Amino acid sequence: MVERAHRPASSGMRFENCRVVATGAAQGIGAQIVRDFASQGAEVAIIDKLLPEAEQLASELGGTAIECDLSDPCATRSAVTSAITDLGRVDVLLNNAGIFRITPLLEISADEWDSIFAVNVRAMLLTTQVAAGAMIKQGTGGKIINMASMGGKTGAANQAHYAASKAAVISLTQVAAAELGEHGITVNSICPGYVLTEMGAATRTPEMVAEWSSKSPLGRLAQPSDVASMALFLASSDADYCTGQAMNVTGGMITH
Ligand SMILES: NC(=O)c1ccc[n+]([C@@H]2O[C@H](COP(=O)([O-])OP(=O)(O)OC[C@H]3O[C@@H](n4cnc5c(N)ncnc54)[C@H](O)[C@@H]3O)[C@@H](O)[C@H]2O)c1
């Protein structure tokens, strides 16, 4: 039985005493998630390539920001190590950073494929190795949350590299859950549908938003806060018996 370090303290805030390392949290879904963690008492370290944005948010939240290009393996390992040193410990690793491209299957170059997998999948393996290693040393257990996508379950035209990378995230999550469970570490992924963030904004038209919204029984696309609620649930003690799962936040667009 692993003694968990991030039990809420007397203030009753759900994540008091909880130290969160989050990648790709300078903007979009990740920024919303770290805001919600901080508003419930967590201390956060943001790892992102957008340093000014990460620093601005970290200073608002009383956290720290670390600049890192997650496509660089050495820089990735050292950024997570620094984040854990700054926080003094790690209870939650949020692997949120991801890149998205729309390219027809027949036009995807080897370099484009590799660049997507480097950030969306390989960086996730490296951050997990460092953070899970620290959690095991701490003996406190921990929670690892990986951002996948509905596309990782369904695929989508012109997204072969992105969809395959997100299927790999789901698989990596299952393997990590199987190996880390004995240390009291849970590992789950989140599969959002369409979320209204900067990612994809350049290619998103009002007509597309209307068409996608009509595919959800709820008649709308997700807000970042819908995804953040799932992340905080998975990081909480309410999800202690949940591991290896790929949780949909799609407004019912898919049900598997
Ligand atoms: N927006 C959607 O509709 C949607 C749907 C399903 C899944 N997702 C996933 O959710 C996650 C967040 O998406 P978002 O919409 O907030 O995207 P976003 O583009 O708004 O934010 C992504 C963040 O990751 C950071 N990042 C990207 N590449 C990086 C790199 N090489 N090194 C360091 N940081 C890097 C960016 O700087 C940014 O802060 C991604 O993993 C994405 O695949 C998004």
The ligand as an SDF file (V2000), in Angstrom:
LIG
                    3D

 44 48  0  0  0  0  0  0  0  0999 V2000
   -8.0150   21.3040  -29.4520 N   0  0  0  0  0  0  0  0  0  0  0  0
   -8.5780   20.1470  -29.7750 C   0  0  0  0  0  0  0  0  0  0  0  0
   -9.6240   20.1030  -30.4390 O   0  0  0  0  0  0  0  0  0  0  0  0
   -7.9790   18.8580  -29.2880 C   0  0  0  0  0  0  0  0  0  0  0  0
   -8.7140   17.6740  -29.4790 C   0  0  0  0  0  0  0  0  0  0  0  0
   -8.1930   16.4810  -29.0440 C   0  0  0  0  0  0  0  0  0  0  0  0
   -6.9490   16.4540  -28.4130 C   0  0  0  0  0  0  0  0  0  0  0  0
   -6.2490   17.6050  -28.2360 N   0  0  0  0  0  0  0  0  0  0  0  0
   -4.9420   17.5050  -27.5800 C   0  0  0  0  0  0  0  0  0  0  0  0
   -4.9140   18.3350  -26.4320 O   0  0  0  0  0  0  0  0  0  0  0  0
   -3.5810   18.8140  -26.2150 C   0  0  0  0  0  0  0  0  0  0  0  0
   -3.6060   20.3340  -26.1010 C   0  0  0  0  0  0  0  0  0  0  0  0
   -4.1990   20.8650  -27.2820 O   0  0  0  0  0  0  0  0  0  0  0  0
   -4.5910   22.4050  -27.4360 P   0  0  0  0  0  0  0  0  0  0  0  0
   -5.7780   22.4440  -28.2980 O   0  0  0  0  0  0  0  0  0  0  0  0
   -4.6370   23.0700  -26.1180 O   0  0  0  0  0  0  0  0  0  0  0  0
   -3.3310   22.8990  -28.2830 O   0  0  0  0  0  0  0  0  0  0  0  0
   -2.5320   24.2640  -28.3040 P   0  0  0  0  0  0  0  0  0  0  0  0
   -1.7940   24.2910  -29.5860 O   0  0  0  0  0  0  0  0  0  0  0  0
   -3.4130   25.4020  -27.9590 O   0  0  0  0  0  0  0  0  0  0  0  0
   -1.5030   24.0440  -27.1010 O   0  0  0  0  0  0  0  0  0  0  0  0
   -0.4700   23.0750  -27.1850 C   0  0  0  0  0  0  0  0  0  0  0  0
    0.6390   23.4690  -26.2250 C   0  0  0  0  0  0  0  0  0  0  0  0
    1.7350   22.5620  -26.4120 O   0  0  0  0  0  0  0  0  0  0  0  0
    2.9290   23.3100  -26.5750 C   0  0  0  0  0  0  0  0  0  0  0  0
    3.8770   22.6040  -27.4410 N   0  0  0  0  0  0  0  0  0  0  0  0
    3.6730   22.1770  -28.7060 C   0  0  0  0  0  0  0  0  0  0  0  0
    4.8010   21.6540  -29.2060 N   0  0  0  0  0  0  0  0  0  0  0  0
    5.7450   21.7460  -28.2340 C   0  0  0  0  0  0  0  0  0  0  0  0
    7.1090   21.3950  -28.1550 C   0  0  0  0  0  0  0  0  0  0  0  0
    7.7910   20.8500  -29.1830 N   0  0  0  0  0  0  0  0  0  0  0  0
    7.7700   21.6390  -26.9950 N   0  0  0  0  0  0  0  0  0  0  0  0
    7.1350   22.2090  -25.9630 C   0  0  0  0  0  0  0  0  0  0  0  0
    5.8460   22.5840  -25.9830 N   0  0  0  0  0  0  0  0  0  0  0  0
    5.1540   22.3540  -27.1070 C   0  0  0  0  0  0  0  0  0  0  0  0
    2.4870   24.6050  -27.2490 C   0  0  0  0  0  0  0  0  0  0  0  0
    3.4530   25.6480  -27.1060 O   0  0  0  0  0  0  0  0  0  0  0  0
    1.1760   24.8870  -26.5080 C   0  0  0  0  0  0  0  0  0  0  0  0
    1.3800   25.5850  -25.3050 O   0  0  0  0  0  0  0  0  0  0  0  0
   -2.7480   18.3080  -27.3890 C   0  0  0  0  0  0  0  0  0  0  0  0
   -2.0580   17.1340  -26.9950 O   0  0  0  0  0  0  0  0  0  0  0  0
   -3.7930   17.9850  -28.4340 C   0  0  0  0  0  0  0  0  0  0  0  0
   -3.3610   17.0090  -29.3460 O   0  0  0  0  0  0  0  0  0  0  0  0
   -6.7350   18.8070  -28.6580 C   0  0  0  0  0  0  0  0  0  0  0  0
  1  2  1  0
  2  3  2  0
  2  4  1  0
  4  5  1  0
  4 44  2  0
  5  6  2  0
  6  7  1  0
  7  8  2  0
  8  9  1  0
  8 44  1  0
  9 10  1  0
  9 42  1  0
 10 11  1  0
 11 12  1  0
 11 40  1  0
 12 13  1  0
 13 14  1  0
 14 15  2  0
 14 16  1  0
 14 17  1  0
 17 18  1  0
 18 19  2  0
 18 20  1  0
 18 21  1  0
 21 22  1  0
 22 23  1  0
 23 24  1  0
 23 38  1  0
 24 25  1  0
 25 26  1  0
 25 36  1  0
 26 27  1  0
 26 35  1  0
 27 28  2  0
 28 29  1  0
 29 30  1  0
 29 35  2  0
 30 31  1  0
 30 32  2  0
 32 33  1  0
 33 34  2  0
 34 35  1  0
 36 37  1  0
 36 38  1  0
 38 39  1  0
 40 41  1  0
 40 42  1  0
 42 43  1  0
M  CHG  2   8   1  16  -1
M  END
$$$$
